[in-house]
Amino acid sequence: MTTMEGGTMTGRGYTLIIGDKNYSSWSLRPWLSLKACGAPFEEECVRLRRPDSKAEIFKRSPSGKVPALKTDLGVIYDSLAIVEFLAEQYPDAGLWPKDAASRAAARCISAEMHSGFQALRNDMPMDLISRFPMPEVSETLANNIRRVVTIWIDTRNRFGHGGPLLFGKFTNADAMYAPVATRFRTYGVPLADYGDDGTAADYVDAINAMPDMAEWLAGADAEMRERELV
Ligand SMILES: N[C@@H](CCC(=O)N[C@@H](CS)C(=O)NCC(=O)O)C(=O)O
């Protein structure tokens, strides 16, 4: 079977290797894109923060990181590579916007998230079910937050007319920014202090209101309860 681009279409027997749903922001991203394209898939969770976590991940993912997507074409072991792969495999799912200018913008902001925002990652790690005060805000962290707010406002204003997400309907760009939206809620970030005119706060609400986010959150909650019992 071939895709429209002439590439090989997989048999769709996907397994997504993920970390704990409460903590693994990189796992959440391709999981959301898989849900959005309606691809049937199995999940396999490797518990993070355990003595054997690294060894267990290496058994499944050559980079020693999650997420990884097992397909009949091989293991795709990076979040951005997975969502690109899904966009190729499911061209009708709209994982990238159809219009070239929107698609280029979506790829830019997705790549920017994938390769940057180190302070945001380190100082405000994803912890879905918890609520924490803001950490001490370094200049780098403040710049990271300001940049995310700017990206969300610009993208919503330019491309977001068809719905509440960055390009209206769900795209891979929302997958890349969804964990940030949860972090802003976990740490109660006062977005107005970072240049928000209400657009970024609305976007945080829109992401957190997605049914797929609710499903992931329920999974995180269940896993955390199970952790307490062990
Ligand atoms: N660039 C990778 C980053 C993946 C990553 O850092 N994953 C974390 C979990 S969210 C991980 O595997 N940590 C375990 C470790 O490094 O041992 C991607 O986009 O998939």
The ligand as an SDF file (V2000), in Angstrom:
LIG
                    3D

 20 19  0  0  0  0  0  0  0  0999 V2000
   13.8030   14.9820   22.0700 N   0  0  0  0  0  0  0  0  0  0  0  0
   13.0780   13.8880   22.6710 C   0  0  0  0  0  0  0  0  0  0  0  0
   13.0380   14.1110   24.1910 C   0  0  0  0  0  0  0  0  0  0  0  0
   12.4770   12.9220   24.9280 C   0  0  0  0  0  0  0  0  0  0  0  0
   12.7010   12.9810   26.4290 C   0  0  0  0  0  0  0  0  0  0  0  0
   13.5070   13.7680   26.9620 O   0  0  0  0  0  0  0  0  0  0  0  0
   11.9570   12.1230   27.1410 N   0  0  0  0  0  0  0  0  0  0  0  0
   12.0930   12.0020   28.5790 C   0  0  0  0  0  0  0  0  0  0  0  0
   10.7150   11.7660   29.2480 C   0  0  0  0  0  0  0  0  0  0  0  0
    9.6030   13.1200   29.0380 S   0  0  0  0  0  0  0  0  0  0  0  0
   12.8670   10.7460   28.9190 C   0  0  0  0  0  0  0  0  0  0  0  0
   12.8470    9.7760   28.1640 O   0  0  0  0  0  0  0  0  0  0  0  0
   13.5220   10.7330   30.0740 N   0  0  0  0  0  0  0  0  0  0  0  0
   14.1550    9.5470   30.5840 C   0  0  0  0  0  0  0  0  0  0  0  0
   15.6380    9.6410   30.5480 C   0  0  0  0  0  0  0  0  0  0  0  0
   16.2030   10.5730   29.9740 O   0  0  0  0  0  0  0  0  0  0  0  0
   16.2480    8.7110   31.1240 O   0  0  0  0  0  0  0  0  0  0  0  0
   11.6890   13.8200   22.0420 C   0  0  0  0  0  0  0  0  0  0  0  0
   11.2500   14.8360   21.4930 O   0  0  0  0  0  0  0  0  0  0  0  0
   11.0460   12.7680   22.0420 O   0  0  0  0  0  0  0  0  0  0  0  0
  1  2  1  0
  2  3  1  0
  2 18  1  0
  3  4  1  0
  4  5  1  0
  5  6  2  0
  5  7  1  0
  7  8  1  0
  8  9  1  0
  8 11  1  0
  9 10  1  0
 11 12  2  0
 11 13  1  0
 13 14  1  0
 14 15  1  0
 15 16  2  0
 15 17  1  0
 18 19  2  0
 18 20  1  0
M  END
$$$$
